[in-house]
């Protein structure tokens, strides 16, 4: 896994790095519940957080995002051990 070079600020980070040797990554890939479950089962993933990325500025909610009107994508942020 690799992290993007640009800082993603669209999902407020509730995840804090639990160790100095870990990294954060954000993935947008359809329904975040399914994607989150896959990553939660991967060795080396320490914690996950779901939210939205991209789209218009300002608060949004699940119904608005699913309508396609906001331009957001459902996303999962995770802390992982790159080793």
C-alpha positions as CSV (number, residue, x, y, z in Angstrom):
1,X,0.0,0.0,0.0
2,X,1.1,3.6,-0.6
3,X,-0.2,6.9,0.6
4,X,-1.1,9.8,-1.6
5,X,1.2,12.8,-1.5
6,X,-1.7,15.3,-1.3
7,X,-3.2,15.8,2.1
8,X,-6.9,14.7,2.0
9,X,-8.9,17.0,4.3
10,X,-12.4,15.9,3.2
11,X,-12.7,13.2,5.8
12,X,-12.1,14.8,9.2
13,X,-9.4,12.6,10.7
14,X,-10.6,10.8,13.7
15,X,-7.8,8.3,13.4
16,X,-4.6,9.2,15.2
17,X,-1.5,7.3,14.4
18,X,-1.1,4.8,17.2
19,X,2.6,4.2,16.5
20,X,5.4,6.2,14.8
21,X,6.0,3.4,12.2
22,X,2.5,3.4,10.8
23,X,0.9,5.4,7.9
24,X,-2.6,6.7,6.9
25,X,-4.2,6.0,3.5
26,X,-7.6,6.9,2.1
27,X,-9.4,4.8,-0.5
28,X,-12.7,5.6,-2.3
29,X,-14.3,2.5,-3.9
30,X,-18.0,2.4,-3.8
31,X,-19.9,1.4,-0.7
32,X,-17.6,2.2,2.2
33,X,-19.1,-0.5,4.5
34,X,-18.0,-3.3,2.2
35,X,-14.6,-1.7,1.6
36,X,-14.0,-1.1,5.3
37,X,-14.8,-4.7,6.1
38,X,-12.2,-6.0,3.5
39,X,-9.5,-3.8,5.0
40,X,-10.4,-4.6,8.6
41,X,-9.6,-8.2,7.8
42,X,-6.2,-7.5,6.3
43,X,-3.1,-8.1,8.3
44,X,-1.3,-4.9,9.2
45,X,-4.4,-2.7,9.2
46,X,-4.7,-1.3,12.7
47,X,-7.9,0.9,12.5
48,X,-10.4,2.2,9.9
49,X,-12.7,5.2,9.5
50,X,-15.5,5.7,6.9
51,X,-16.6,9.0,5.4
52,X,-16.8,11.0,2.2
53,X,-14.1,12.5,-0.1
54,X,-14.2,14.9,-3.0
55,X,-17.4,16.7,-3.9
56,X,-18.7,20.1,-2.9
57,X,-17.5,21.8,0.2
58,X,-19.6,21.8,3.3
59,X,-21.4,19.1,5.3
60,X,-23.2,16.3,3.6
61,X,-25.0,13.1,4.6
62,X,-25.4,9.5,3.3
63,X,-28.6,10.2,1.5
64,X,-27.2,13.2,-0.4
65,X,-24.0,11.3,-1.3
66,X,-26.0,8.3,-2.6
67,X,-28.1,10.5,-4.8
68,X,-25.0,11.5,-6.7
69,X,-25.8,15.2,-6.4
70,X,-22.9,16.2,-4.2
71,X,-20.0,14.7,-6.2
72,X,-18.6,13.0,-3.1
73,X,-17.4,9.4,-3.1
74,X,-17.7,7.0,-0.1
75,X,-14.3,6.4,1.3
76,X,-12.3,4.5,4.0
77,X,-9.3,6.0,5.8
78,X,-7.1,3.5,7.5
79,X,-4.0,3.2,9.6
80,X,-1.6,0.5,8.5
81,X,1.8,-0.9,9.2
82,X,3.7,-0.7,5.9
83,X,6.0,-3.5,6.9
